[in-house]
């Protein structure tokens, strides 16, 4: 059995400021999307559509969906005990 092809990563524009968003930026205009929809038909590449800009990106593999914990600086720790 052959290994699946590597999944290409979507990179944000180098000049774009970092902002907390779980979605990658549009590879064409580097805008932060509100939603990314995708469709794949048998034997065809995956088509990603970035909303609201409407740009499309094709990929040979479906996107990798992952849930990540919040950054450590967002965690304040347990509430202090009152005496």
PALO-334656 format. One record per atom (N, C-alpha, C): residue number from 0; z, x, y; atom name. Coordinates in steps of 0.1 Angstrom, whole numbers. Example, Ala and Ser with C-alpha at 12.3 -4.5 7.8 and 13.67 -1.06 7.14 Angstrom:
PALO-334656
<site nr="0" up="78" east="132" north="-57" atom="N"/>
<site nr="0" up="78" east="123" north="-45" atom="CA"/>
<site nr="0" up="78" east="132" north="-33" atom="C"/>
<site nr="1" up="71" east="128" north="-22" atom="N"/>
<site nr="1" up="71" east="137" north="-11" atom="CA"/>
<site nr="1" up="79" east="129" north="0" atom="C"/>
***
This chain:
PALO-334656
<site nr="0" up="0" east="8" north="-12" atom="N"/>
<site nr="0" up="0" east="0" north="0" atom="CA"/>
<site nr="0" up="0" east="9" north="12" atom="C"/>
<site nr="1" up="-9" east="6" north="22" atom="N"/>
<site nr="1" up="-10" east="14" north="34" atom="CA"/>
<site nr="1" up="1" east="10" north="44" atom="C"/>
<site nr="2" up="5" east="20" north="52" atom="N"/>
<site nr="2" up="15" east="17" north="62" atom="CA"/>
<site nr="2" up="8" east="9" north="74" atom="C"/>
<site nr="3" up="15" east="0" north="80" atom="N"/>
<site nr="3" up="9" east="-7" north="92" atom="CA"/>
<site nr="3" up="6" east="3" north="103" atom="C"/>
<site nr="4" up="-3" east="0" north="111" atom="N"/>
<site nr="4" up="-6" east="9" north="123" atom="CA"/>
<site nr="4" up="6" east="9" north="132" atom="C"/>
<site nr="5" up="8" east="20" north="140" atom="N"/>
<site nr="5" up="19" east="20" north="149" atom="CA"/>
<site nr="5" up="17" east="10" north="160" atom="C"/>
<site nr="6" up="28" east="5" north="165" atom="N"/>
<site nr="6" up="28" east="-6" north="175" atom="CA"/>
<site nr="6" up="27" east="1" north="189" atom="C"/>
<site nr="7" up="17" east="-2" north="197" atom="N"/>
<site nr="7" up="16" east="5" north="210" atom="CA"/>
<site nr="7" up="27" east="-1" north="219" atom="C"/>
<site nr="8" up="32" east="7" north="228" atom="N"/>
<site nr="8" up="43" east="3" north="237" atom="CA"/>
<site nr="8" up="36" east="-1" north="250" atom="C"/>
<site nr="9" up="41" east="-11" north="257" atom="N"/>
<site nr="9" up="37" east="-14" north="270" atom="CA"/>
<site nr="9" up="45" east="-6" north="280" atom="C"/>
<site nr="10" up="39" east="1" north="289" atom="N"/>
<site nr="10" up="46" east="9" north="298" atom="CA"/>
<site nr="10" up="45" east="3" north="312" atom="C"/>
<site nr="11" up="56" east="4" north="319" atom="N"/>
<site nr="11" up="56" east="-1" north="333" atom="CA"/>
<site nr="11" up="50" east="9" north="342" atom="C"/>
<site nr="12" up="46" east="5" north="353" atom="N"/>
<site nr="12" up="40" east="14" north="363" atom="CA"/>
<site nr="12" up="50" east="24" north="368" atom="C"/>
<site nr="13" up="47" east="37" north="369" atom="N"/>
<site nr="13" up="57" east="47" north="373" atom="CA"/>
<site nr="13" up="63" east="45" north="387" atom="C"/>
<site nr="14" up="56" east="38" north="396" atom="N"/>
<site nr="14" up="62" east="36" north="409" atom="CA"/>
<site nr="14" up="70" east="23" north="410" atom="C"/>
<site nr="15" up="70" east="15" north="399" atom="N"/>
<site nr="15" up="78" east="3" north="399" atom="CA"/>
<site nr="15" up="93" east="5" north="398" atom="C"/>
<site nr="16" up="101" east="-1" north="406" atom="N"/>
<site nr="16" up="115" east="1" north="405" atom="CA"/>
<site nr="16" up="121" east="-6" north="393" atom="C"/>
<site nr="17" up="131" east="0" north="388" atom="N"/>
<site nr="17" up="137" east="-6" north="376" atom="CA"/>
<site nr="17" up="145" east="-18" north="379" atom="C"/>
<site nr="18" up="144" east="-28" north="371" atom="N"/>
<site nr="18" up="151" east="-40" north="373" atom="CA"/>
<site nr="18" up="155" east="-46" north="360" atom="C"/>
<site nr="19" up="167" east="-53" north="359" atom="N"/>
<site nr="19" up="171" east="-58" north="346" atom="CA"/>
<site nr="19" up="162" east="-70" north="342" atom="C"/>
<site nr="20" up="153" east="-67" north="332" atom="N"/>
<site nr="20" up="145" east="-77" north="327" atom="CA"/>
<site nr="20" up="142" east="-74" north="312" atom="C"/>
<site nr="21" up="143" east="-84" north="303" atom="N"/>
<site nr="21" up="140" east="-82" north="289" atom="CA"/>
<site nr="21" up="125" east="-80" north="286" atom="C"/>
<site nr="22" up="117" east="-84" north="296" atom="N"/>
<site nr="22" up="102" east="-84" north="294" atom="CA"/>
<site nr="22" up="96" east="-71" north="300" atom="C"/>
<site nr="23" up="86" east="-66" north="293" atom="N"/>
<site nr="23" up="78" east="-54" north="299" atom="CA"/>
<site nr="23" up="69" east="-59" north="310" atom="C"/>
<site nr="24" up="66" east="-50" north="319" atom="N"/>
<site nr="24" up="57" east="-54" north="330" atom="CA"/>
<site nr="24" up="43" east="-55" north="326" atom="C"/>
<site nr="25" up="35" east="-62" north="333" atom="N"/>
<site nr="25" up="21" east="-64" north="331" atom="CA"/>
<site nr="25" up="14" east="-50" north="331" atom="C"/>
<site nr="26" up="6" east="-46" north="321" atom="N"/>
<site nr="26" up="0" east="-33" north="322" atom="CA"/>
<site nr="26" up="-11" east="-32" north="332" atom="C"/>
<site nr="27" up="-16" east="-43" north="337" atom="N"/>
<site nr="27" up="-27" east="-42" north="347" atom="CA"/>
<site nr="27" up="-22" east="-42" north="361" atom="C"/>
<site nr="28" up="-13" east="-51" north="365" atom="N"/>
<site nr="28" up="-8" east="-52" north="379" atom="CA"/>
<site nr="28" up="6" east="-47" north="381" atom="C"/>
<site nr="29" up="13" east="-44" north="370" atom="N"/>
<site nr="29" up="27" east="-39" north="370" atom="CA"/>
<site nr="29" up="37" east="-49" north="376" atom="C"/>
<site nr="30" up="33" east="-62" north="376" atom="N"/>
<site nr="30" up="43" east="-72" north="381" atom="CA"/>
<site nr="30" up="52" east="-76" north="369" atom="C"/>
<site nr="31" up="64" east="-80" north="373" atom="N"/>
<site nr="31" up="74" east="-85" north="363" atom="CA"/>
<site nr="31" up="70" east="-99" north="359" atom="C"/>
<site nr="32" up="67" east="-102" north="346" atom="N"/>
<site nr="32" up="63" east="-115" north="342" atom="CA"/>
<site nr="32" up="75" east="-124" north="340" atom="C"/>
<site nr="33" up="73" east="-137" north="342" atom="N"/>
<site nr="33" up="83" east="-147" north="339" atom="CA"/>
<site nr="33" up="83" east="-151" north="324" atom="C"/>
<site nr="34" up="71" east="-149" north="318" atom="N"/>
<site nr="34" up="69" east="-153" north="304" atom="CA"/>
<site nr="34" up="57" east="-145" north="299" atom="C"/>
<site nr="35" up="58" east="-142" north="286" atom="N"/>
<site nr="35" up="47" east="-135" north="279" atom="CA"/>
<site nr="35" up="44" east="-144" north="266" atom="C"/>
<site nr="36" up="32" east="-150" north="266" atom="N"/>
<site nr="36" up="28" east="-157" north="254" atom="CA"/>
<site nr="36" up="19" east="-149" north="246" atom="C"/>
<site nr="37" up="18" east="-151" north="232" atom="N"/>
<site nr="37" up="9" east="-144" north="224" atom="CA"/>
<site nr="37" up="4" east="-152" north="213" atom="C"/>
<site nr="38" up="-8" east="-148" north="209" atom="N"/>
<site nr="38" up="-15" east="-156" north="198" atom="CA"/>
<site nr="38" up="-22" east="-146" north="189" atom="C"/>
<site nr="39" up="-22" east="-148" north="176" atom="N"/>
<site nr="39" up="-30" east="-140" north="167" atom="CA"/>
<site nr="39" up="-37" east="-149" north="157" atom="C"/>
<site nr="40" up="-49" east="-146" north="155" atom="N"/>
<site nr="40" up="-57" east="-153" north="144" atom="CA"/>
<site nr="40" up="-60" east="-143" north="133" atom="C"/>
<site nr="41" up="-61" east="-147" north="121" atom="N"/>
<site nr="41" up="-63" east="-138" north="110" atom="CA"/>
<site nr="41" up="-75" east="-129" north="112" atom="C"/>
<site nr="42" up="-73" east="-116" north="111" atom="N"/>
<site nr="42" up="-84" east="-106" north="112" atom="CA"/>
<site nr="42" up="-87" east="-103" north="127" atom="C"/>
<site nr="43" up="-80" east="-108" north="136" atom="N"/>
<site nr="43" up="-82" east="-106" north="150" atom="CA"/>
<site nr="43" up="-70" east="-99" north="157" atom="C"/>
<site nr="44" up="-72" east="-91" north="168" atom="N"/>
<site nr="44" up="-61" east="-85" north="174" atom="CA"/>
<site nr="44" up="-52" east="-96" north="181" atom="C"/>
<site nr="45" up="-40" east="-92" north="184" atom="N"/>
<site nr="45" up="-30" east="-100" north="191" atom="CA"/>
<site nr="45" up="-34" east="-100" north="206" atom="C"/>
<site nr="46" up="-34" east="-112" north="212" atom="N"/>
<site nr="46" up="-36" east="-113" north="226" atom="CA"/>
<site nr="46" up="-23" east="-117" north="233" atom="C"/>
<site nr="47" up="-19" east="-109" north="242" atom="N"/>
<site nr="47" up="-7" east="-111" north="250" atom="CA"/>
<site nr="47" up="-11" east="-116" north="264" atom="C"/>
<site nr="48" up="-6" east="-127" north="269" atom="N"/>
<site nr="48" up="-9" east="-133" north="282" atom="CA"/>
<site nr="48" up="3" east="-133" north="290" atom="C"/>
<site nr="49" up="2" east="-126" north="302" atom="N"/>
<site nr="49" up="14" east="-124" north="311" atom="CA"/>
<site nr="49" up="13" east="-135" north="321" atom="C"/>
<site nr="50" up="24" east="-143" north="323" atom="N"/>
<site nr="50" up="25" east="-154" north="333" atom="CA"/>
<site nr="50" up="34" east="-149" north="344" atom="C"/>
<site nr="51" up="32" east="-152" north="356" atom="N"/>
<site nr="51" up="22" east="-160" north="362" atom="CA"/>
<site nr="51" up="9" east="-153" north="366" atom="C"/>
<site nr="52" up="8" east="-139" north="364" atom="N"/>
<site nr="52" up="-4" east="-132" north="369" atom="CA"/>
<site nr="52" up="-17" east="-136" north="360" atom="C"/>
<site nr="53" up="-15" east="-140" north="347" atom="N"/>
<site nr="53" up="-26" east="-144" north="339" atom="CA"/>
<site nr="53" up="-34" east="-133" north="332" atom="C"/>
<site nr="54" up="-30" east="-120" north="334" atom="N"/>
<site nr="54" up="-37" east="-109" north="328" atom="CA"/>
<site nr="54" up="-35" east="-110" north="313" atom="C"/>
<site nr="55" up="-45" east="-105" north="306" atom="N"/>
<site nr="55" up="-44" east="-104" north="291" atom="CA"/>
<site nr="55" up="-44" east="-90" north="286" atom="C"/>
<site nr="56" up="-37" east="-88" north="275" atom="N"/>
<site nr="56" up="-36" east="-75" north="269" atom="CA"/>
<site nr="56" up="-38" east="-77" north="254" atom="C"/>
<site nr="57" up="-47" east="-69" north="247" atom="N"/>
<site nr="57" up="-49" east="-70" north="233" atom="CA"/>
<site nr="57" up="-42" east="-59" north="226" atom="C"/>
<site nr="58" up="-37" east="-62" north="214" atom="N"/>
<site nr="58" up="-29" east="-52" north="206" atom="CA"/>
<site nr="58" up="-32" east="-54" north="192" atom="C"/>
<site nr="59" up="-33" east="-44" north="183" atom="N"/>
<site nr="59" up="-36" east="-46" north="169" atom="CA"/>
<site nr="59" up="-24" east="-51" north="161" atom="C"/>
<site nr="60" up="-12" east="-51" north="167" atom="N"/>
<site nr="60" up="0" east="-56" north="160" atom="CA"/>
<site nr="60" up="7" east="-65" north="169" atom="C"/>
<site nr="61" up="15" east="-75" north="163" atom="N"/>
<site nr="61" up="23" east="-84" north="171" atom="CA"/>
<site nr="61" up="34" east="-76" north="178" atom="C"/>
<site nr="62" up="39" east="-82" north="189" atom="N"/>
<site nr="62" up="50" east="-75" north="197" atom="CA"/>
<site nr="62" up="63" east="-75" north="188" atom="C"/>
<site nr="63" up="71" east="-64" north="191" atom="N"/>
<site nr="63" up="84" east="-63" north="184" atom="CA"/>
<site nr="63" up="94" east="-70" north="193" atom="C"/>
<site nr="64" up="100" east="-80" north="187" atom="N"/>
<site nr="64" up="110" east="-88" north="194" atom="CA"/>
<site nr="64" up="124" east="-82" north="191" atom="C"/>
<site nr="65" up="132" east="-79" north="200" atom="N"/>
<site nr="65" up="145" east="-73" north="198" atom="CA"/>
<site nr="65" up="156" east="-79" north="208" atom="C"/>
<site nr="66" up="168" east="-81" north="203" atom="N"/>
<site nr="66" up="179" east="-85" north="212" atom="CA"/>
<site nr="66" up="188" east="-73" north="214" atom="C"/>
<site nr="67" up="190" east="-70" north="226" atom="N"/>
<site nr="67" up="198" east="-58" north="229" atom="CA"/>
<site nr="67" up="211" east="-62" north="237" atom="C"/>
<site nr="68" up="222" east="-55" north="235" atom="N"/>
<site nr="68" up="234" east="-58" north="242" atom="CA"/>
<site nr="68" up="233" east="-55" north="256" atom="C"/>
<site nr="69" up="242" east="-61" north="265" atom="N"/>
<site nr="69" up="241" east="-57" north="279" atom="CA"/>
<site nr="69" up="245" east="-43" north="281" atom="C"/>
<site nr="70" up="241" east="-36" north="292" atom="N"/>
<site nr="70" up="244" east="-22" north="294" atom="CA"/>
<site nr="70" up="259" east="-21" north="295" atom="C"/>
<site nr="71" up="265" east="-9" north="292" atom="N"/>
<site nr="71" up="279" east="-7" north="291" atom="CA"/>
<site nr="71" up="286" east="-9" north="305" atom="C"/>
<site nr="72" up="279" east="-6" north="316" atom="N"/>
<site nr="72" up="286" east="-7" north="329" atom="CA"/>
<site nr="72" up="288" east="-22" north="332" atom="C"/>
<site nr="73" up="282" east="-31" north="325" atom="N"/>
<site nr="73" up="284" east="-46" north="328" atom="CA"/>
<site nr="73" up="297" east="-51" north="321" atom="C"/>
<site nr="74" up="302" east="-43" north="312" atom="N"/>
<site nr="74" up="314" east="-47" north="305" atom="CA"/>
<site nr="74" up="326" east="-42" north="312" atom="C"/>
<site nr="75" up="335" east="-51" north="316" atom="N"/>
<site nr="75" up="347" east="-47" north="324" atom="CA"/>
<site nr="75" up="359" east="-45" north="315" atom="C"/>
<site nr="76" up="358" east="-48" north="302" atom="N"/>
<site nr="76" up="369" east="-46" north="293" atom="CA"/>
<site nr="76" up="378" east="-59" north="292" atom="C"/>
<site nr="77" up="388" east="-58" north="284" atom="N"/>
<site nr="77" up="397" east="-70" north="283" atom="CA"/>
<site nr="77" up="405" east="-72" north="296" atom="C"/>
<site nr="78" up="409" east="-84" north="298" atom="N"/>
<site nr="78" up="417" east="-88" north="310" atom="CA"/>
<site nr="78" up="431" east="-81" north="309" atom="C"/>
<site nr="79" up="436" east="-76" north="320" atom="N"/>
<site nr="79" up="449" east="-70" north="319" atom="CA"/>
<site nr="79" up="460" east="-80" north="316" atom="C"/>
<site nr="80" up="470" east="-75" north="309" atom="N"/>
<site nr="80" up="482" east="-83" north="305" atom="CA"/>
<site nr="80" up="491" east="-85" north="317" atom="C"/>
<site nr="81" up="496" east="-97" north="319" atom="N"/>
<site nr="81" up="505" east="-99" north="330" atom="CA"/>
<site nr="81" up="519" east="-99" north="325" atom="C"/>
<site nr="82" up="529" east="-93" north="332" atom="N"/>
<site nr="82" up="543" east="-93" north="327" atom="CA"/>
<site nr="82" up="551" east="-103" north="332" atom="C"/>
***
